[in-house]
Amino acid sequence: MTESQLQEREFPSPGAAPRVMRVKGREFRWGERTYIMGVLNVTPDSFSGDGLGGDLEAAVSQARRLVDEGADILDIGGESTRPDASRLSTEEELKRVIPVVERLAGLRVPLSVDTYKAEVARRALDAGADIINDVWGLKMDPGLAKLAADKKAPLVITSNQRDRGDGRVPDIVKSVLADLKRSTGAALEAGVASENIIIDPGFGFGKTLEQNLELLRRLDELNGLGYPILVGTSRKSMIGLLLGLPPDQRLEGTAATVAIGIARGADIVRVHDVLYMARVCKMSDAIIRRKAGG
């Protein structure tokens, strides 16, 4: 889309946006509570040190544990998203992801596939996945939008600045907003239902430490787009740089970002440590949303 077309397009306002997403027989009622997306890395080289590689039984066991601990969605990723990771072939990604999806398809929670490749997403959806999570925001494979539309699958669209050098822009929130408007506009144009779009500001994806902090402080400005917001700060380098800690020691830092993210409007948090972050969400919801129930 050209810049003029982008400016002319009507985007949902917060009041007019659908506030319910239905997937796998479940209703996600945005604004009522914070939903938890548990991370299931089937990579050998995850930045967070929790990659399970090709150990299918370990992946199934961890998935069940995350659900028991409170995960509302499981996000299955076969390719590492750390900045220095090498790109994975479609064949290798399929080999890692599809067996796990097939084994977990019977779980009561929706399965999300973390991929930017339409072929991987298509095969995963056919195998039992429910949601597409594209960390490149339709920049790598625009065919993902048409696939999501055809399959009526929810689509997570991330603002990723890694294709713009070091991500040093004058106003990171303005940049993220423009990026998400462009990508959600492309999704709508491809036929994706507005109630099936989730936005992710992309913490850690091509942004400096200060930009990540600024983005979290001003997260509520994304509410104007009218879509539910997913926040993925769990164990990220922004926490490690501030606290001087490796990924497996960033629990408290993650908890702080999750609580502040909820206060600023997050609807979903993508986390590794589900048991502890479920407690953070419950406490934050009781304060922010005045919801004391489970």
C-alpha positions as MATLAB code, in Angstrom:
seq = 'MTESQLQEREFPSPGAAPRVMRVKGREFRWGERTYIMGVLNVTPDSFSGDGLGGDLEAAVSQARRLVDEGADILDIGGESTRPDASRLSTEEELKRVIPVVERLAGLRVPLSVDTYKAEVARRALDAGADIINDVWGLKMDPGLAKLAADKKAPLVITSNQRDRGDGRVPDIVKSVLADLKRSTGAALEAGVASENIIIDPGFGFGKTLEQNLELLRRLDELNGLGYPILVGTSRKSMIGLLLGLPPDQRLEGTAATVAIGIARGADIVRVHDVLYMARVCKMSDAIIRRKAGG';
ca = [
       0.000    0.000    0.000;
       1.187    3.540   -0.715;
       1.472    6.104    2.089;
      -1.569    8.004    0.768;
      -3.649    4.816    0.634;
      -2.566    4.048    4.186;
      -3.709    7.460    5.386;
      -7.089    7.077    3.670;
      -7.789    3.593    5.060;
     -10.210    3.363    7.962;
      -8.808    1.456   10.934;
     -10.886    0.137   13.821;
     -11.348    2.470   16.761;
     -11.076    0.998   20.279;
     -14.817    1.341   20.835;
     -15.775   -0.232   17.517;
     -13.282   -3.107   17.460;
     -14.606   -6.617   18.103;
     -13.668   -7.630   21.631;
     -14.117  -11.395   21.342;
     -11.992  -13.911   19.460;
     -13.277  -17.458   19.083;
     -10.787  -20.239   18.459;
     -10.838  -23.989   19.166;
     -14.212  -23.722   20.861;
     -12.950  -21.084   23.300;
     -13.778  -17.411   23.655;
     -11.049  -14.869   24.326;
     -12.842  -11.858   25.759;
     -10.351   -9.020   25.526;
     -10.327   -6.643   28.445;
     -11.786   -9.089   30.967;
      -8.456  -10.627   31.966;
      -4.922  -11.159   30.734;
      -4.363  -14.304   28.683;
      -1.120  -16.273   28.802;
       0.746  -17.636   25.781;
       3.256  -20.268   26.878;
       6.477  -20.600   24.876;
       7.402  -23.995   23.469;
      10.720  -23.794   21.626;
      11.524  -26.870   19.549;
      14.854  -25.389   18.500;
      18.354  -26.421   19.594;
      19.511  -22.790   19.806;
      16.867  -20.736   21.626;
      18.190  -17.463   23.091;
      16.458  -18.273   26.371;
      18.200  -21.597   26.836;
      14.969  -23.624   26.805;
      15.199  -25.077   23.303;
      14.111  -28.720   23.149;
      15.531  -29.524   19.733;
      14.187  -32.754   18.306;
      13.137  -34.288   21.624;
       9.470  -34.880   20.886;
       8.632  -36.453   24.234;
      10.237  -33.550   26.114;
       8.202  -31.098   24.017;
       4.947  -32.929   24.759;
       5.757  -33.112   28.471;
       6.621  -29.419   28.656;
       3.494  -28.451   26.744;
       1.263  -30.331   29.168;
       3.055  -28.767   32.123;
       2.590  -25.252   30.699;
      -1.139  -25.883   30.245;
      -1.415  -27.202   33.793;
       0.383  -24.076   35.023;
      -2.114  -21.773   33.343;
      -1.228  -21.280   29.673;
      -4.241  -20.277   27.554;
      -2.319  -20.695   24.278;
       0.838  -22.625   23.382;
       3.229  -20.990   20.898;
       5.350  -23.550   19.035;
       8.486  -22.270   17.331;
      10.951  -24.228   15.205;
      13.311  -21.408   14.218;
      15.214  -19.272   16.718;
      14.347  -15.561   16.584;
      17.555  -14.359   18.245;
      19.303  -11.649   16.161;
      22.315  -13.763   15.113;
      20.379  -16.940   14.311;
      20.726  -18.360   10.824;
      17.647  -18.763    8.650;
      16.129  -22.222    8.610;
      14.992  -24.049    5.491;
      11.291  -24.778    5.153;
      12.019  -28.501    5.204;
      13.962  -28.352    8.471;
      11.360  -26.150   10.150;
       8.592  -28.542    9.128;
      10.601  -31.473   10.494;
      10.815  -29.745   13.883;
       7.312  -28.305   14.154;
       4.803  -30.677   12.549;
       5.369  -33.754   14.768;
       4.913  -31.573   17.865;
       1.726  -29.972   16.530;
       0.313  -33.390   15.648;
       0.981  -34.707   19.162;
      -0.481  -31.638   20.876;
      -3.522  -31.070   18.663;
      -5.762  -32.806   21.200;
      -4.927  -30.397   24.028;
      -7.748  -28.164   25.225;
      -5.876  -24.934   24.452;
      -5.257  -23.391   21.016;
      -1.865  -23.976   19.401;
      -0.002  -21.109   17.791;
       2.750  -21.700   15.232;
       5.591  -19.171   15.369;
       6.659  -18.863   11.731;
       6.969  -16.336    8.913;
       6.698  -18.982    6.170;
       3.282  -19.608    4.610;
       4.073  -23.235    3.788;
       5.050  -24.017    7.396;
       1.929  -22.254    8.661;
      -0.299  -24.111    6.188;
       1.092  -27.510    7.139;
       0.855  -26.661   10.844;
      -2.781  -25.575   10.539;
      -3.567  -28.786    8.661;
      -1.857  -30.749   11.450;
      -3.965  -29.129   14.173;
      -2.547  -25.666   14.911;
      -5.030  -22.814   15.317;
      -3.129  -19.498   15.245;
      -0.332  -18.032   13.088;
       2.284  -15.918   14.884;
       4.390  -13.994   12.341;
       7.297  -12.153   13.975;
       8.039  -10.415   10.670;
       4.581   -8.865   10.336;
       3.906  -10.180    6.794;
       7.152   -8.669    5.445;
       8.825  -11.986    4.637;
       5.890  -13.867    3.142;
       2.756  -11.858    2.315;
       1.058  -15.179    1.506;
       0.541  -15.675    5.229;
      -2.287  -13.147    5.211;
      -4.193  -14.953    2.444;
      -3.633  -18.242    4.239;
      -4.993  -16.846    7.517;
      -8.006  -15.459    5.655;
      -8.723  -18.741    3.853;
      -8.334  -20.811    7.028;
     -10.107  -18.226    9.204;
      -7.131  -18.471   11.564;
      -6.184  -15.741   14.048;
      -3.020  -13.909   13.000;
      -0.468  -12.272   15.296;
       1.278   -9.409   13.506;
       4.577   -8.163   14.953;
       6.368   -4.877   14.365;
       9.935   -5.899   13.511;
      12.642   -3.278   12.884;
      15.500   -5.691   12.153;
      15.339   -4.887    8.441;
      16.126   -1.221    9.178;
      19.668   -1.437   10.525;
      19.997   -0.674   14.222;
      16.412    0.535   14.659;
      17.416    4.079   15.637;
      14.330    6.069   14.669;
      13.344    9.428   16.236;
      10.119    8.075   17.799;
       9.883    4.300   18.205;
       6.181    4.340   19.132;
       5.308    6.361   16.030;
       7.376    3.941   13.935;
       5.700    0.873   15.469;
       2.235    2.364   14.991;
       2.907    3.086   11.310;
       4.374   -0.385   10.831;
       1.396   -2.104   12.458;
      -1.112    0.012   10.522;
       0.566   -1.014    7.286;
       0.654   -4.722    8.180;
      -2.871   -4.916    9.614;
      -4.097   -3.034    6.559;
      -2.504   -5.669    4.329;
      -4.118   -8.416    6.416;
      -7.566   -6.828    6.140;
      -7.072   -6.353    2.416;
      -6.252  -10.063    2.073;
      -9.525  -10.940    3.811;
      -8.439  -11.573    7.406;
     -11.344  -10.787    9.730;
     -10.599   -7.882   12.070;
     -11.554  -10.000   15.086;
      -8.795  -12.448   14.107;
      -5.976   -9.882   14.216;
      -3.671   -9.525   17.225;
      -0.844   -6.985   17.293;
       2.591   -7.342   18.888;
       4.883   -4.272   19.214;
       7.913   -6.541   18.872;
      10.040   -6.031   21.951;
      13.638   -6.905   21.120;
      13.124   -7.047   17.353;
      15.536   -4.417   16.003;
      15.004   -1.984   18.869;
      17.565   -0.509   21.230;
      17.306   -0.858   25.011;
      15.961    2.680   25.360;
      13.439    2.096   22.577;
      12.170   -1.065   24.266;
      11.721    0.790   27.541;
      10.003    3.712   25.805;
       7.704    1.321   23.964;
       6.666   -0.355   27.204;
       6.068    3.016   28.898;
       3.848    4.136   26.025;
       2.236    0.795   25.173;
      -1.243    2.235   25.748;
      -0.832    4.356   22.604;
      -1.280    1.159   20.586;
      -4.824    0.828   21.935;
      -5.908    3.322   19.295;
      -5.470    0.652   16.606;
      -8.368   -1.274   18.126;
      -6.748   -4.713   18.242;
      -5.773   -6.892   21.217;
      -2.125   -6.421   22.170;
       0.358   -9.231   22.756;
       3.478   -8.420   24.790;
       6.533  -10.665   24.549;
       9.224   -9.412   26.915;
       9.961  -12.728   28.642;
      13.701  -13.203   29.309;
      14.523  -10.642   26.588;
      17.875   -8.863   26.288;
      16.334   -5.593   27.513;
      16.081   -7.272   30.922;
      19.524   -8.824   30.715;
      21.175   -5.535   29.761;
      19.580   -3.676   32.673;
      20.101   -6.335   35.333;
      23.294   -7.888   34.014;
      21.789  -11.367   34.129;
      21.682  -14.381   31.763;
      18.304  -15.504   30.339;
      17.624  -18.132   32.997;
      17.905  -15.500   35.760;
      15.511  -12.906   34.339;
      12.354  -14.027   36.152;
      11.916  -10.901   38.298;
      12.697   -8.588   35.392;
      10.151  -10.403   33.260;
       7.568  -10.112   36.044;
       8.078   -6.330   36.177;
       7.590   -5.956   32.421;
       4.513   -8.194   32.459;
       2.870   -6.210   35.275;
       3.612   -2.875   33.603;
       2.502   -4.229   30.239;
      -0.865   -5.216   31.724;
      -1.209   -1.773   33.309;
      -0.558   -0.252   29.870;
      -3.118   -2.376   28.036;
      -1.630   -5.798   27.205;
      -4.250   -8.472   26.525;
      -1.862  -11.419   26.098;
       1.598  -12.007   27.529;
       3.961  -14.481   25.858;
       6.106  -16.053   28.579;
       8.459  -18.934   29.341;
       7.761  -19.171   33.085;
       4.005  -19.718   33.001;
       3.506  -20.758   36.626;
       5.016  -17.543   38.007;
       3.678  -15.188   35.357;
       0.146  -16.559   35.873;
       0.417  -15.276   39.445;
       1.687  -11.915   38.225;
      -1.233  -11.697   35.786;
      -3.803  -12.608   38.424;
      -2.480   -9.993   40.836;
      -2.183   -7.338   38.126;
      -5.707   -8.061   36.862;
      -7.090   -7.694   40.378;
      -5.534   -4.233   40.572;
      -5.910   -2.992   36.993;
      -9.122   -4.670   35.872;
     -10.606   -5.021   39.377;
     -10.974   -8.727   38.685;
     -10.229  -10.847   41.740;
     -11.439  -14.143   40.289;
      -9.198  -16.889   38.849;
];
